[in-house]
Amino acid sequence: MAEKTTIARPYAQAMFESAKEKGNMDQVAEALQIAAAAVSDPALAAMIGNPDVADDKIIALLIDLCGDRASTEVGNFFKLLAEYDRLAVLPEISALFERYRAEEERTIEAEVISASELNDAQKTDIASGLKKRLGRDVTLACRVDESLIGGAIIRAGDLVIDGSITSQLTKLGHALSR
């Protein structure tokens, strides 16, 4: 995966800079997300690199799937990727594009996994605490995992805060076994 990310980085950076300059960041982001999902499909993934399937057909399909989000620039980008056999890294390009966009907009998405459903006040407290700590606007993606017993795990970029009861019990077990 690191190799794909390394390959994808210059393409994502170039597309991000172009979209930023032209002011069509949302449109390009949506097109990249759609194309990334498409090339992740096993049927289309099997066609990429298949000598029996012309790159033009794959590009036309991607452009068609993107609809009005597929500007000339996006179409040319898909052609460039096909020319250098890089269509398969579209998921990584899309993910990196979103990361660059979040950095530019000073936003970050935080995943909150809790043992029970969080109420609005708890979500607000977590979001404001993370905003203060990270210096960015925070969007929360919350989900419940009852196996945590209690507490929560928060992931935001490289930051991981594990305040789950399960984690505390594991640490206690390790401390007692020494």
C-alpha positions, 0 to 999 in steps of 0.5 A: 500500500505504501508503494501505491501511495508513493506512486499516487502522491505526485499525481494527487499533488498536481491535480490538487494544485490545478483544482485549487488554482482553477477553483473547482476543488469540489467538482474534482474531488467528487470526480476522483471519488467516483473514479476511485470507487469504480476502479475498486470494483473487481470487474473494472479492476480486471479490465485495467491493464488487460490488453484486450480492453482499450484504455479509451473504453475505460477512460470513456466509462470513467468520464461517463460515470463522473457525469458533469463532474468530468471536466476536460481537465479530469478527462485529460487526467484520466488519459494521463493515468492510463498512458502511464498505467496508473489508473489502478492507483485512483483510490490512493490519488483520491485519498491523498487529494482529500488529505491535501484538501483538508490541510488547505481548508484546515479541517480534519475528520475524526473517527469516534468509536464508543461503547454506546451512542454519544449524545449531542453534548458529548459530540460537541465536547469531543469536537471542540476539544479536538479543535483546540488540540489540533488547531483545525475544524473537526468533523466527527464520524461516530460509530458504536462498538459494544465490545469496548465495554465503556469509554471511547477510541478517537482517531484524528489523523496521526492522533489516537486516543484510546480511553476504552475500558477494554484497553484499560483492562488490557493494560491492567492485565499486563501490569499484573503479569509482570 
